[in-house]
Amino acid sequence: MTLSEILLWQQLKKKQVLGYDFHRQKPIDEYVVDFYCPRLKLVLEIDGDSHDGKEDADRIRQEKLESLGLTILRFWDSDVKSNVDGVVEQLREWIEARITHP
C-alpha cells in the first residue's frame, strides 16, 4: 500500500466510519479497488501520479464498476497525505447524505 492508502486505512478499519465495514485491496470483477464497502456498494480510490496518462483506462474501469451498481469516490493522494481528516469528513458527509436521503 502507498502512504496515502495506509493513512486512510487507519481511519477506515474496524468500522470507524459510522460503523461501516471497509475492505482494502478488494478484487471486483477484473479490477482491484483500493477500498470497498459492500453495504454501501461504495468504492474509494486514491489517485496519484500513477494515474497520469491513464485517463482512458481509468474511465473504462470506472464505467465497468458503475455498471455493476457501484459508486466510486476518488480522492487525490496529496489530499489524503495532507488532510486525511478532511477526506474522512467528506466520506462521512457522503454516507450521511445517503442515509438521510437514499
C-alpha positions in Angstrom: 0.0 0.0 0.0 1.0 3.6 -0.6 1.4 6.0 2.3 -1.9 7.6 1.5 -3.6 4.2 1.4 -2.1 3.4 4.8 -3.2 6.7 6.3 -6.8 6.3 5.0 -6.9 2.6 6.1 -6.0 3.7 9.6 -9.3 5.7 9.6 -11.5 3.1 7.8 -10.6 -0.2 9.5 -12.6 -1.7 12.4 -15.8 0.1 11.3 -14.5 3.5 12.5 -16.5 5.5 9.9 -20.2 5.4 11.1 -20.0 1.7 11.7 -19.4 0.7 8.1 -17.1 -2.1 7.2 -14.5 -1.3 4.5 -12.2 -3.8 2.8 -8.8 -2.9 1.3 -7.4 -4.1 -2.0 -10.7 -5.7 -2.9 -11.0 -7.7 -6.1 -14.1 -6.8 -8.1 -14.6 -8.3 -11.5 -11.2 -7.9 -13.3 -10.1 -5.0 -11.1 -8.7 -4.5 -7.6 -10.0 -1.4 -5.9 -8.3 0.5 -3.1 -11.2 0.3 -0.6 -14.7 -1.2 -0.8 -17.7 -1.0 1.5 -20.2 -3.8 0.4 -23.1 -2.4 2.4 -22.9 0.9 0.6 -21.7 -0.5 -2.7 -19.0 2.1 -2.4 -15.5 2.1 -3.9 -12.9 4.5 -2.6 -10.0 5.2 -5.0 -6.9 7.2 -4.2 -5.4 8.8 -7.3 -1.8 9.9 -7.6 1.0 10.1 -10.1 0.5 6.5 -11.1 -2.8 7.6 -12.8 -1.1 10.2 -15.1 -1.6 9.3 -18.7 -4.1 6.5 -17.8 -7.2 8.6 -18.0 -8.8 6.4 -20.7 -8.1 3.2 -18.7 -9.4 4.8 -15.5 -12.6 5.9 -17.3 -13.2 2.4 -18.7 -12.6 0.9 -15.3 -14.9 3.3 -13.6 -17.7 2.7 -16.2 -17.4 -1.0 -15.7 -17.6 -0.7 -11.9 -20.5 1.6 -12.1 -22.3 -0.9 -14.5 -22.1 -3.3 -11.5 -24.1 -0.9 -9.4 -21.1 0.6 -7.5 -20.4 4.2 -6.7 -16.8 5.4 -6.9 -15.4 8.2 -4.8 -12.0 9.4 -5.8 -9.5 11.3 -3.6 -6.2 12.7 -4.6 -3.1 11.1 -3.0 -1.8 14.6 -1.9 -5.2 15.4 -0.2 -5.1 12.2 1.8 -1.5 12.8 2.9 -2.1 16.5 3.8 -5.6 16.2 5.3 -6.8 12.7 5.9 -9.3 14.0 8.5 -10.9 16.2 5.8 -11.1 13.3 3.4 -12.8 11.2 6.1 -15.2 14.0 6.8 -16.1 14.2 3.1 -16.8 10.4 3.2 -18.9 10.8 6.4 -20.9 13.6 4.7 -21.4 11.4 1.6 -22.6 8.5 3.7 -24.9 10.6 5.9 -26.5 12.2 2.8 -27.4 8.8 1.5 -28.7 7.5 4.9 -31.0 10.5 5.2 -31.9 10.8 1.5 -31.2 7.5 -0.2 
